[in-house]
Amino acid sequence: MVVVPLLQPENESKAERRTCGAECTNWARIAAGGSLLVGGVLLLTGRHRAGLAVAATGTTLALLDQQEVLRAWWDALPIYIEDALHLLDRVQASVEEVSAQSERLHRALSR
């Protein structure tokens, strides 16, 4: 399982976070973390449907809380897709080259 750190929203200053007491508890983060934890426990105990539903709820809450991060990932996604396509093109060219060399070797050995 991959753990991704959730970043603090950029519009909150450090001073605001430090002076903030119990009255500004971020309940969305607490609910998201709790839902993800309970979903993981349910999945581990074999209650797959309930675990998936609770984990999906936690994921949705985390995404709602981290909209800036999600927007940055969404904006970067086309670059990653383009890089993956270039990599696949290079792999395909390599496989075709190996296939052609294999065919030539097979013809040379069958004579």
C-alpha positions as CSV (number, residue, x, y, z in Angstrom):
1,M,0.0,0.0,0.0
2,V,1.3,3.4,-0.9
3,V,1.1,6.3,1.6
4,V,0.9,9.7,0.1
5,P,1.4,12.7,2.5
6,L,-1.4,15.1,2.4
7,L,-0.1,18.7,2.0
8,Q,-1.4,21.6,4.0
9,P,-3.6,24.0,1.9
10,E,-1.5,26.9,0.6
11,N,-3.9,29.5,1.7
12,E,-3.4,28.7,5.4
13,S,-0.4,30.5,6.8
14,K,1.9,28.9,9.4
15,A,0.9,31.5,11.9
16,E,-2.8,30.6,11.5
17,R,-2.0,26.9,12.0
18,R,0.0,27.5,15.2
19,T,-2.4,29.9,16.8
20,C,-5.4,27.7,15.9
21,G,-6.6,25.7,18.9
22,A,-9.3,23.1,19.3
23,E,-11.9,25.4,17.6
24,C,-10.3,25.0,14.2
25,T,-9.8,21.3,14.1
26,N,-10.0,20.1,10.5
27,W,-12.8,17.5,10.8
28,A,-12.6,16.6,7.1
29,R,-9.1,15.3,7.6
30,I,-10.0,13.4,10.7
31,A,-13.0,11.9,9.0
32,A,-11.0,11.0,5.9
33,G,-8.2,9.4,7.9
34,G,-10.7,7.5,10.1
35,S,-12.6,6.2,7.2
36,L,-9.5,5.0,5.4
37,L,-8.3,3.3,8.6
38,V,-11.7,1.6,9.2
39,G,-11.9,0.6,5.5
40,G,-8.5,-1.0,5.7
41,V,-9.4,-2.9,8.9
42,L,-12.6,-4.1,7.2
43,L,-10.7,-5.2,4.2
44,L,-8.2,-7.1,6.3
45,T,-10.9,-8.8,8.3
46,G,-12.6,-10.1,5.1
47,R,-15.6,-7.7,4.9
48,H,-14.6,-6.6,1.4
49,R,-17.8,-4.8,0.3
50,A,-18.1,-2.8,3.4
51,G,-14.3,-2.1,3.4
52,L,-14.4,-0.8,-0.1
53,A,-17.4,1.4,0.5
54,V,-15.8,2.9,3.7
55,A,-12.4,3.3,2.0
56,A,-14.0,5.0,-1.0
57,T,-15.8,7.4,1.3
58,G,-12.5,8.2,3.0
59,T,-10.8,8.7,-0.3
60,T,-13.6,11.1,-1.4
61,L,-13.3,13.1,1.8
62,A,-9.5,13.3,1.4
63,L,-9.8,14.5,-2.2
64,L,-12.4,17.1,-1.2
65,D,-10.0,18.4,1.5
66,Q,-7.0,18.4,-0.9
67,Q,-8.5,20.1,-3.9
68,E,-5.3,22.1,-4.7
69,V,-3.2,18.9,-4.8
70,L,-5.7,17.1,-6.9
71,R,-5.8,20.0,-9.4
72,A,-2.0,20.0,-9.6
73,W,-2.0,16.3,-10.3
74,W,-4.7,16.6,-12.9
75,D,-2.8,19.4,-14.7
76,A,0.4,17.2,-14.7
77,L,-1.4,14.1,-15.9
78,P,-1.1,14.8,-19.7
79,I,2.7,15.1,-19.3
80,Y,2.9,11.7,-17.6
81,I,0.7,10.1,-20.2
82,E,2.8,11.6,-23.0
83,D,6.0,10.3,-21.3
84,A,4.4,6.8,-20.9
85,L,3.4,6.8,-24.6
86,H,7.0,7.7,-25.7
87,L,8.3,4.9,-23.4
88,L,5.8,2.4,-25.0
89,D,6.9,3.5,-28.5
90,R,10.5,2.8,-27.6
91,V,9.6,-0.6,-26.1
92,Q,7.6,-1.5,-29.2
93,A,10.5,-0.5,-31.5
94,S,12.9,-2.6,-29.4
95,V,10.6,-5.6,-29.5
96,E,10.2,-5.3,-33.2
97,E,14.0,-5.1,-33.6
98,V,14.5,-8.2,-31.5
99,S,11.8,-10.0,-33.4
100,A,13.5,-9.1,-36.8
101,Q,16.9,-10.3,-35.5
102,S,15.3,-13.5,-34.2
103,E,13.8,-14.1,-37.6
104,R,17.1,-13.5,-39.4
105,L,18.9,-15.8,-37.0
106,H,16.3,-18.5,-37.5
107,R,16.6,-18.3,-41.3
108,A,20.4,-18.4,-41.0
109,L,20.4,-21.5,-38.8
110,S,17.8,-23.3,-40.8
111,R,20.0,-23.3,-44.0
